[in-house]
Amino acid sequence: MMAKARTAYVCNECGADFSKWQGQCGACGAWDTLSEIVLETAASAKAAAPARRGGWAGKAEAPKVTPLAGVRQADEVRVTTGIGEFDRVLGGGLVEGAVVLVGGDPGIGKSTLLLQAVASMSAALPGLYVTGEESLAQVAGRGHRLGLPLDGVNALAETCVEHILGHAVKLRPRLIVADSVQTLWTETLTAAPGSVSQVRESAARLVRYAKETGTAVFLVGHVTKEGGIAGPRVLEHMVDAVLYFEGDSGSRFRVLRAFKNRFGAVNELGVFAMGDKGLKEVPNPSAIFLSGGSRQPGSCVMVTREGTRPLLVEVQALVDSSPLSNPRRVAVGMEQNRLAMLLAVLHRHGGIATGDQDVFVNVVGGIRVQETAADLPVLLSVLSSLQDRPLADKTIAFGEVGLSGEIRPVPNGEERLKEAATHGFARAIVPKANAPKSGAYKGLEVVAVERLADAIDAAG
């Protein structure tokens, strides 16, 4: 029988520790912030280390101080998942020993995507799919409905981390999927599965196993009502990559976004479409974010950049007289405080007042734009809606708007113009510093502006 490890209870707010659980922290007064942690003595840790090394990774050398200049750098060997958009978000493929946390709303497609990836990689990386929420019959039924090759995929219905690692030592898979990390528990803790301490300790053991054996691990994470991954924040620090699945419940399109990636670019974006055969990659996502047809008042197309990919996105605005003493400012897909700031700049340096108007701004397609290149398209769409006059057909815009009314350049301007030209746009309103120096693109007229007033005149 394994002896229970000594535990303590630590406050998540101030870090004070106590010998027993209590509802309120005696140090800072916060309620319901004590979490159970394992206290491992130095002697027990030293005794356990050789056993772990011998059972998981064989004989290992003791660590020693090494000059960084003399460290040999091995090339990262990446294995393709068989899904191009998934590979893009991962940074070009799955790296040996990487631990990836995938979060998202219930039913958005996390388990479906990972089962497709495991089945596709089964020839190169023998996989072990660990399910703690579904039966093996449900997992196999989903695989058969999707028409996946399941010959090289082993499955295990288990939630105890010690049992999972015991099976992993025998089978030696090169890829493990744990669905989900909130259902896992370890025998060394008495807390219930899903608690902060259980999630943290279970994930730590899987991360340690991945690093010592070179096994890639996918962890499926639940999300809270605020949209973050449930459990301790340290969980996101422990893993190598954090991916979020996003999408509206009524839409068939899903967006996979990388918020952390030690092996690739952050804020990389992958677009999928949910169908009867699972998730299908969308190689040209710009097409689904544009409404097509003629432009309407209050609409402006911009070129945003997600990771390494330029995307054409439509920004819509609705400006209407407000019956309220304090008009509303609503922004979906961008920061609301930035919208209020841009409207102030429009009034001060453009001479256009919206103080008595309700202003609603929406980024079409569920995309969240976090870069300043959306400033100019947002103001042009607001102006178009206010005047009830559409912008010229096949017009795009991008650029940052400063508080003094100047139009500032944004990174990768030429790549954005190239993407717009590829999709048949004929006119681009851009900052002067982003205008091409070697001549315009074929069929694309570039209008370079320095001030907000110049952009308003160019928009007509």
Secondary structure, 3 states (H helix, E strand, C coil): CCCCCEEEEEECCCCCEECCCCCECCCCCCECCEEEEEECCHHHHHHHHHHHHHHHHCCCCCCCCCCHHHCCCCCCCEECCCCHHHHHHHCCCEECCCEEEEEECCCCCHHHHHHHHHHHCCCCCCEEEEECCCCHHHHHHHHHHCCCCCCCEEEEECCEHHHHHHHHHHHCCCEEEEECHHHCECCCCCCCCCCHHHHHHHHHHHHHHHHHHCCEEEEEECECCCCCECCCCHHHHHCCEEEEEECCCCCCEEEEEEEEECCCCCCCEEEEEEECCEEEECCCCHHHHCCCCCCCCCEEEEEEEECCEEEEEEEEEEEEECCCCCCCEEEECCCHHHHHHHHHHHHHHHCCCCCCEEEEEEEHHHCCCCCHHHHHHHHHHHHHHHHCCCCCCCEEECCEECCCCEEECCCCHHHHHHHHHHCCCCEEEEEHHHCCCCCCCCCCEEEEECEHHHHHHHHC
